[in-house]
Amino acid sequence: MTKTDDPFDCQSCGETVPFDKVRRTKTIGGLDPTKWQTLCCPSCGSRLQTIYVGE
């Protein structure tokens, strides 16, 4: 599982979001949702990053 203490900067609204506050959503483009998650800004909903979460 991906581990991070670094916050994510939202390019859409400018908010700096800590990892424990991001919204986790299903990925798009055929990625296996048991292995990948898309992290989104809780304020505006924009995608922050897609991360690998498991084998």
Distance bins in CASP14 RR format, pairs under 12 A and 6 or more apart:
PFRMAT RR
TARGET T0000
AUTHOR 0000-0000-0000
RMODE 2
METHOD distances of the structure
MODEL  1
1 19 0 0 0 0 0 1 0 0 0 0 0
1 34 0 0 0 0 0 1 0 0 0 0 0
1 35 0 0 0 0 0 1 0 0 0 0 0
1 36 0 0 0 0 0 1 0 0 0 0 0
1 37 0 0 0 0 1 0 0 0 0 0 0
1 51 0 0 0 0 1 0 0 0 0 0 0
1 52 0 0 0 0 1 0 0 0 0 0 0
1 53 1 0 1 0 0 0 0 0 0 0 0
1 54 1 0 1 0 0 0 0 0 0 0 0
1 55 0 0 0 0 1 0 0 0 0 0 0
2 19 0 0 0 0 1 0 0 0 0 0 0
2 22 0 0 0 0 0 1 0 0 0 0 0
2 24 0 0 0 0 0 1 0 0 0 0 0
2 35 0 0 0 0 0 1 0 0 0 0 0
2 36 0 0 0 0 1 0 0 0 0 0 0
2 37 0 0 0 0 1 0 0 0 0 0 0
2 39 0 0 0 0 1 0 0 0 0 0 0
2 49 0 0 0 0 1 0 0 0 0 0 0
2 50 0 0 0 0 0 1 0 0 0 0 0
2 51 1 0 1 0 0 0 0 0 0 0 0
2 52 1 0 1 0 0 0 0 0 0 0 0
2 53 1 0 1 0 0 0 0 0 0 0 0
2 54 0 0 0 0 1 0 0 0 0 0 0
2 55 0 0 0 0 0 1 0 0 0 0 0
3 19 0 0 0 0 1 0 0 0 0 0 0
3 20 0 0 0 0 0 1 0 0 0 0 0
3 51 0 0 0 0 1 0 0 0 0 0 0
3 52 0 0 0 0 0 1 0 0 0 0 0
3 53 0 0 0 0 0 1 0 0 0 0 0
3 54 0 0 0 0 0 1 0 0 0 0 0
4 17 0 0 0 0 0 1 0 0 0 0 0
4 18 0 0 0 0 1 0 0 0 0 0 0
4 19 1 0 1 0 0 0 0 0 0 0 0
4 20 0 0 0 0 0 1 0 0 0 0 0
4 22 0 0 0 0 1 0 0 0 0 0 0
4 39 0 0 0 0 1 0 0 0 0 0 0
4 48 0 0 0 0 0 1 0 0 0 0 0
4 49 0 0 0 0 1 0 0 0 0 0 0
4 51 1 0 0 1 0 0 0 0 0 0 0
4 52 0 0 0 0 0 1 0 0 0 0 0
4 53 0 0 0 0 0 1 0 0 0 0 0
5 18 0 0 0 0 1 0 0 0 0 0 0
5 19 1 0 0 1 0 0 0 0 0 0 0
5 20 0 0 0 0 1 0 0 0 0 0 0
6 16 0 0 0 0 0 1 0 0 0 0 0
6 17 0 0 0 0 0 1 0 0 0 0 0
6 18 0 0 0 0 1 0 0 0 0 0 0
6 19 1 0 0 1 0 0 0 0 0 0 0
6 20 0 0 0 0 0 1 0 0 0 0 0
6 22 0 0 0 0 0 1 0 0 0 0 0
6 39 0 0 0 0 0 1 0 0 0 0 0
6 48 0 0 0 0 0 1 0 0 0 0 0
6 49 0 0 0 0 0 1 0 0 0 0 0
6 51 0 0 0 0 0 1 0 0 0 0 0
7 14 0 0 0 0 0 1 0 0 0 0 0
7 15 0 0 0 0 1 0 0 0 0 0 0
7 16 1 0 1 0 0 0 0 0 0 0 0
7 17 1 0 1 0 0 0 0 0 0 0 0
7 18 1 0 1 0 0 0 0 0 0 0 0
7 19 1 0 0 1 0 0 0 0 0 0 0
7 20 0 0 0 0 1 0 0 0 0 0 0
7 21 0 0 0 0 1 0 0 0 0 0 0
7 22 0 0 0 0 1 0 0 0 0 0 0
7 39 0 0 0 0 0 1 0 0 0 0 0
7 41 0 0 0 0 0 1 0 0 0 0 0
7 48 0 0 0 0 1 0 0 0 0 0 0
7 49 0 0 0 0 0 1 0 0 0 0 0
8 14 0 0 0 0 0 1 0 0 0 0 0
8 15 0 0 0 0 1 0 0 0 0 0 0
8 16 1 0 0 1 0 0 0 0 0 0 0
8 17 1 0 1 0 0 0 0 0 0 0 0
8 18 0 0 0 0 1 0 0 0 0 0 0
8 19 1 0 0 1 0 0 0 0 0 0 0
8 20 0 0 0 0 0 1 0 0 0 0 0
8 21 0 0 0 0 1 0 0 0 0 0 0
8 22 1 0 0 1 0 0 0 0 0 0 0
8 23 0 0 0 0 0 1 0 0 0 0 0
8 38 0 0 0 0 0 1 0 0 0 0 0
8 39 1 0 0 1 0 0 0 0 0 0 0
8 40 0 0 0 0 1 0 0 0 0 0 0
8 41 1 0 0 1 0 0 0 0 0 0 0
8 42 0 0 0 0 0 1 0 0 0 0 0
8 43 0 0 0 0 0 1 0 0 0 0 0
8 45 0 0 0 0 0 1 0 0 0 0 0
8 46 0 0 0 0 0 1 0 0 0 0 0
8 47 0 0 0 0 1 0 0 0 0 0 0
8 48 1 0 1 0 0 0 0 0 0 0 0
8 49 1 0 0 1 0 0 0 0 0 0 0
8 50 0 0 0 0 0 1 0 0 0 0 0
8 51 0 0 0 0 0 1 0 0 0 0 0
9 15 1 0 0 1 0 0 0 0 0 0 0
9 16 1 0 1 0 0 0 0 0 0 0 0
9 17 1 0 0 1 0 0 0 0 0 0 0
9 18 0 0 0 0 0 1 0 0 0 0 0
9 22 0 0 0 0 0 1 0 0 0 0 0
9 39 0 0 0 0 0 1 0 0 0 0 0
9 41 0 0 0 0 1 0 0 0 0 0 0
9 46 0 0 0 0 0 1 0 0 0 0 0
9 48 0 0 0 0 1 0 0 0 0 0 0
9 49 0 0 0 0 0 1 0 0 0 0 0
10 16 1 0 0 1 0 0 0 0 0 0 0
10 17 1 0 0 1 0 0 0 0 0 0 0
10 18 0 0 0 0 0 1 0 0 0 0 0
10 21 0 0 0 0 0 1 0 0 0 0 0
10 22 0 0 0 0 1 0 0 0 0 0 0
10 23 0 0 0 0 0 1 0 0 0 0 0
10 39 0 0 0 0 0 1 0 0 0 0 0
10 40 0 0 0 0 1 0 0 0 0 0 0
10 41 1 0 1 0 0 0 0 0 0 0 0
10 42 0 0 0 0 1 0 0 0 0 0 0
10 43 1 0 0 1 0 0 0 0 0 0 0
10 44 1 0 0 1 0 0 0 0 0 0 0
10 45 0 0 0 0 1 0 0 0 0 0 0
10 46 1 0 1 0 0 0 0 0 0 0 0
10 47 0 0 0 0 1 0 0 0 0 0 0
10 48 1 0 0 1 0 0 0 0 0 0 0
10 49 0 0 0 0 0 1 0 0 0 0 0
11 17 0 0 0 0 0 1 0 0 0 0 0
11 41 0 0 0 0 1 0 0 0 0 0 0
11 44 0 0 0 0 1 0 0 0 0 0 0
11 45 0 0 0 0 0 1 0 0 0 0 0
11 46 1 0 0 1 0 0 0 0 0 0 0
11 47 0 0 0 0 1 0 0 0 0 0 0
11 48 0 0 0 0 1 0 0 0 0 0 0
11 49 0 0 0 0 0 1 0 0 0 0 0
12 40 0 0 0 0 0 1 0 0 0 0 0
12 41 1 0 0 1 0 0 0 0 0 0 0
12 43 0 0 0 0 1 0 0 0 0 0 0
12 44 1 0 1 0 0 0 0 0 0 0 0
12 45 1 0 0 1 0 0 0 0 0 0 0
12 46 1 1 0 0 0 0 0 0 0 0 0
12 47 0 0 0 0 1 0 0 0 0 0 0
12 48 0 0 0 0 1 0 0 0 0 0 0
13 40 0 0 0 0 0 1 0 0 0 0 0
13 41 1 0 0 1 0 0 0 0 0 0 0
13 42 0 0 0 0 0 1 0 0 0 0 0
13 43 1 0 1 0 0 0 0 0 0 0 0
13 44 1 0 1 0 0 0 0 0 0 0 0
13 45 0 0 0 0 1 0 0 0 0 0 0
13 46 1 0 0 1 0 0 0 0 0 0 0
13 48 0 0 0 0 0 1 0 0 0 0 0
14 41 0 0 0 0 1 0 0 0 0 0 0
14 43 0 0 0 0 1 0 0 0 0 0 0
14 44 0 0 0 0 1 0 0 0 0 0 0
14 46 0 0 0 0 1 0 0 0 0 0 0
14 48 0 0 0 0 0 1 0 0 0 0 0
15 21 0 0 0 0 1 0 0 0 0 0 0
15 22 0 0 0 0 0 1 0 0 0 0 0
15 40 0 0 0 0 0 1 0 0 0 0 0
15 41 1 0 0 1 0 0 0 0 0 0 0
15 42 0 0 0 0 1 0 0 0 0 0 0
15 43 1 0 1 0 0 0 0 0 0 0 0
15 44 1 0 0 1 0 0 0 0 0 0 0
15 45 0 0 0 0 0 1 0 0 0 0 0
15 46 0 0 0 0 1 0 0 0 0 0 0
15 48 0 0 0 0 1 0 0 0 0 0 0
16 22 0 0 0 0 0 1 0 0 0 0 0
16 41 0 0 0 0 1 0 0 0 0 0 0
16 42 0 0 0 0 0 1 0 0 0 0 0
16 43 0 0 0 0 0 1 0 0 0 0 0
16 48 0 0 0 0 0 1 0 0 0 0 0
17 23 0 0 0 0 1 0 0 0 0 0 0
17 24 0 0 0 0 0 1 0 0 0 0 0
17 39 0 0 0 0 1 0 0 0 0 0 0
17 40 0 0 0 0 1 0 0 0 0 0 0
17 41 1 0 1 0 0 0 0 0 0 0 0
17 42 1 0 0 1 0 0 0 0 0 0 0
17 43 1 0 0 1 0 0 0 0 0 0 0
17 44 0 0 0 0 0 1 0 0 0 0 0
17 45 0 0 0 0 0 1 0 0 0 0 0
17 46 0 0 0 0 0 1 0 0 0 0 0
17 47 0 0 0 0 0 1 0 0 0 0 0
17 48 1 0 0 1 0 0 0 0 0 0 0
17 49 0 0 0 0 0 1 0 0 0 0 0
18 39 0 0 0 0 0 1 0 0 0 0 0
18 41 0 0 0 0 0 1 0 0 0 0 0
18 42 0 0 0 0 0 1 0 0 0 0 0
18 48 0 0 0 0 0 1 0 0 0 0 0
19 37 0 0 0 0 0 1 0 0 0 0 0
19 39 1 0 0 1 0 0 0 0 0 0 0
19 42 0 0 0 0 0 1 0 0 0 0 0
19 48 0 0 0 0 1 0 0 0 0 0 0
19 49 0 0 0 0 0 1 0 0 0 0 0
19 51 0 0 0 0 1 0 0 0 0 0 0
20 39 0 0 0 0 0 1 0 0 0 0 0
20 42 0 0 0 0 0 1 0 0 0 0 0
21 39 0 0 0 0 1 0 0 0 0 0 0
21 40 0 0 0 0 0 1 0 0 0 0 0
21 41 0 0 0 0 1 0 0 0 0 0 0
21 42 1 0 1 0 0 0 0 0 0 0 0
21 43 0 0 0 0 1 0 0 0 0 0 0
21 48 0 0 0 0 0 1 0 0 0 0 0
22 37 0 0 0 0 1 0 0 0 0 0 0
22 38 0 0 0 0 1 0 0 0 0 0 0
22 39 1 0 1 0 0 0 0 0 0 0 0
22 40 1 0 0 1 0 0 0 0 0 0 0
22 41 1 0 0 1 0 0 0 0 0 0 0
22 42 1 0 0 1 0 0 0 0 0 0 0
22 43 0 0 0 0 0 1 0 0 0 0 0
22 45 0 0 0 0 1 0 0 0 0 0 0
22 46 0 0 0 0 0 1 0 0 0 0 0
22 47 0 0 0 0 0 1 0 0 0 0 0
22 48 1 0 0 1 0 0 0 0 0 0 0
22 49 0 0 0 0 1 0 0 0 0 0 0
22 50 0 0 0 0 0 1 0 0 0 0 0
22 51 0 0 0 0 1 0 0 0 0 0 0
23 37 0 0 0 0 1 0 0 0 0 0 0
23 38 0 0 0 0 1 0 0 0 0 0 0
23 39 1 0 0 1 0 0 0 0 0 0 0
23 40 1 0 1 0 0 0 0 0 0 0 0
23 41 1 0 0 1 0 0 0 0 0 0 0
23 42 1 0 1 0 0 0 0 0 0 0 0
23 43 0 0 0 0 1 0 0 0 0 0 0
23 44 0 0 0 0 0 1 0 0 0 0 0
23 45 1 0 0 1 0 0 0 0 0 0 0
23 46 0 0 0 0 0 1 0 0 0 0 0
23 47 0 0 0 0 1 0 0 0 0 0 0
23 48 0 0 0 0 1 0 0 0 0 0 0
23 49 0 0 0 0 0 1 0 0 0 0 0
24 33 0 0 0 0 0 1 0 0 0 0 0
24 36 0 0 0 0 0 1 0 0 0 0 0
24 37 1 0 1 0 0 0 0 0 0 0 0
24 38 1 0 0 1 0 0 0 0 0 0 0
24 39 1 0 0 1 0 0 0 0 0 0 0
24 40 1 0 0 1 0 0 0 0 0 0 0
24 41 0 0 0 0 0 1 0 0 0 0 0
24 42 0 0 0 0 0 1 0 0 0 0 0
24 45 0 0 0 0 0 1 0 0 0 0 0
24 47 0 0 0 0 0 1 0 0 0 0 0
24 48 0 0 0 0 0 1 0 0 0 0 0
24 49 0 0 0 0 0 1 0 0 0 0 0
24 50 0 0 0 0 0 1 0 0 0 0 0
24 51 0 0 0 0 1 0 0 0 0 0 0
24 53 0 0 0 0 1 0 0 0 0 0 0
25 31 0 0 0 0 0 1 0 0 0 0 0
25 33 0 0 0 0 1 0 0 0 0 0 0
25 36 0 0 0 0 0 1 0 0 0 0 0
25 37 1 0 0 1 0 0 0 0 0 0 0
25 38 1 0 1 0 0 0 0 0 0 0 0
25 39 1 0 0 1 0 0 0 0 0 0 0
25 40 1 0 1 0 0 0 0 0 0 0 0
25 41 0 0 0 0 0 1 0 0 0 0 0
25 42 0 0 0 0 0 1 0 0 0 0 0
25 45 0 0 0 0 1 0 0 0 0 0 0
25 46 0 0 0 0 0 1 0 0 0 0 0
25 47 0 0 0 0 1 0 0 0 0 0 0
25 48 0 0 0 0 0 1 0 0 0 0 0
25 49 0 0 0 0 0 1 0 0 0 0 0
25 50 0 0 0 0 1 0 0 0 0 0 0
25 51 0 0 0 0 0 1 0 0 0 0 0
26 32 0 0 0 0 0 1 0 0 0 0 0
26 33 1 0 1 0 0 0 0 0 0 0 0
26 34 0 0 0 0 0 1 0 0 0 0 0
26 35 0 0 0 0 0 1 0 0 0 0 0
26 36 0 0 0 0 1 0 0 0 0 0 0
26 37 1 0 0 1 0 0 0 0 0 0 0
26 38 1 0 0 1 0 0 0 0 0 0 0
26 39 0 0 0 0 0 1 0 0 0 0 0
26 40 0 0 0 0 0 1 0 0 0 0 0
26 47 0 0 0 0 0 1 0 0 0 0 0
26 50 0 0 0 0 0 1 0 0 0 0 0
26 53 0 0 0 0 0 1 0 0 0 0 0
27 33 1 0 1 0 0 0 0 0 0 0 0
27 34 0 0 0 0 0 1 0 0 0 0 0
27 35 0 0 0 0 1 0 0 0 0 0 0
27 36 1 0 1 0 0 0 0 0 0 0 0
27 37 1 0 0 1 0 0 0 0 0 0 0
27 38 1 0 1 0 0 0 0 0 0 0 0
27 39 0 0 0 0 0 1 0 0 0 0 0
27 40 0 0 0 0 0 1 0 0 0 0 0
27 47 0 0 0 0 1 0 0 0 0 0 0
27 49 0 0 0 0 0 1 0 0 0 0 0
27 50 1 0 1 0 0 0 0 0 0 0 0
27 51 0 0 0 0 1 0 0 0 0 0 0
27 52 0 0 0 0 0 1 0 0 0 0 0
27 53 0 0 0 0 0 1 0 0 0 0 0
28 36 0 0 0 0 1 0 0 0 0 0 0
28 37 0 0 0 0 0 1 0 0 0 0 0
28 38 1 0 0 1 0 0 0 0 0 0 0
28 40 0 0 0 0 0 1 0 0 0 0 0
28 47 0 0 0 0 1 0 0 0 0 0 0
28 50 0 0 0 0 1 0 0 0 0 0 0
29 36 0 0 0 0 1 0 0 0 0 0 0
29 38 0 0 0 0 0 1 0 0 0 0 0
29 50 0 0 0 0 1 0 0 0 0 0 0
30 36 0 0 0 0 1 0 0 0 0 0 0
30 38 0 0 0 0 0 1 0 0 0 0 0
30 50 0 0 0 0 0 1 0 0 0 0 0
31 37 0 0 0 0 1 0 0 0 0 0 0
31 38 0 0 0 0 1 0 0 0 0 0 0
31 50 1 0 0 1 0 0 0 0 0 0 0
31 51 0 0 0 0 0 1 0 0 0 0 0
31 52 0 0 0 0 1 0 0 0 0 0 0
31 53 0 0 0 0 0 1 0 0 0 0 0
31 54 0 0 0 0 0 1 0 0 0 0 0
32 50 0 0 0 0 0 1 0 0 0 0 0
32 52 0 0 0 0 1 0 0 0 0 0 0
32 53 0 0 0 0 0 1 0 0 0 0 0
32 54 0 0 0 0 1 0 0 0 0 0 0
32 55 0 0 0 0 0 1 0 0 0 0 0
33 50 0 0 0 0 0 1 0 0 0 0 0
33 52 0 0 0 0 0 1 0 0 0 0 0
33 53 0 0 0 0 1 0 0 0 0 0 0
33 54 0 0 0 0 0 1 0 0 0 0 0
34 52 0 0 0 0 0 1 0 0 0 0 0
34 53 0 0 0 0 1 0 0 0 0 0 0
34 54 1 0 0 1 0 0 0 0 0 0 0
34 55 0 0 0 0 1 0 0 0 0 0 0
35 50 0 0 0 0 0 1 0 0 0 0 0
35 51 0 0 0 0 1 0 0 0 0 0 0
35 52 1 0 0 1 0 0 0 0 0 0 0
35 53 1 0 0 1 0 0 0 0 0 0 0
35 54 1 0 1 0 0 0 0 0 0 0 0
35 55 1 0 0 1 0 0 0 0 0 0 0
36 49 0 0 0 0 0 1 0 0 0 0 0
36 50 1 0 1 0 0 0 0 0 0 0 0
36 51 1 0 0 1 0 0 0 0 0 0 0
36 52 1 0 1 0 0 0 0 0 0 0 0
36 53 1 0 0 1 0 0 0 0 0 0 0
36 54 0 0 0 0 1 0 0 0 0 0 0
36 55 0 0 0 0 0 1 0 0 0 0 0
37 47 0 0 0 0 0 1 0 0 0 0 0
37 48 0 0 0 0 0 1 0 0 0 0 0
37 49 0 0 0 0 1 0 0 0 0 0 0
37 50 1 0 0 1 0 0 0 0 0 0 0
37 51 1 0 1 0 0 0 0 0 0 0 0
37 52 0 0 0 0 1 0 0 0 0 0 0
37 53 1 0 1 0 0 0 0 0 0 0 0
37 54 0 0 0 0 1 0 0 0 0 0 0
38 45 0 0 0 0 0 1 0 0 0 0 0
38 46 0 0 0 0 0 1 0 0 0 0 0
38 47 1 0 1 0 0 0 0 0 0 0 0
38 48 0 0 0 0 1 0 0 0 0 0 0
38 49 1 0 0 1 0 0 0 0 0 0 0
38 50 1 0 1 0 0 0 0 0 0 0 0
38 51 0 0 0 0 1 0 0 0 0 0 0
38 52 0 0 0 0 0 1 0 0 0 0 0
38 53 0 0 0 0 0 1 0 0 0 0 0
39 45 0 0 0 0 0 1 0 0 0 0 0
39 46 0 0 0 0 0 1 0 0 0 0 0
39 47 1 0 0 1 0 0 0 0 0 0 0
39 48 1 0 1 0 0 0 0 0 0 0 0
39 49 1 0 1 0 0 0 0 0 0 0 0
39 50 1 0 0 1 0 0 0 0 0 0 0
39 51 1 0 0 1 0 0 0 0 0 0 0
39 52 0 0 0 0 0 1 0 0 0 0 0
39 53 0 0 0 0 0 1 0 0 0 0 0
40 46 1 0 0 1 0 0 0 0 0 0 0
40 47 1 0 1 0 0 0 0 0 0 0 0
40 48 1 0 0 1 0 0 0 0 0 0 0
40 49 0 0 0 0 1 0 0 0 0 0 0
40 50 0 0 0 0 0 1 0 0 0 0 0
40 51 0 0 0 0 0 1 0 0 0 0 0
41 47 1 0 0 1 0 0 0 0 0 0 0
41 48 1 0 1 0 0 0 0 0 0 0 0
41 49 0 0 0 0 0 1 0 0 0 0 0
42 48 0 0 0 0 1 0 0 0 0 0 0
END
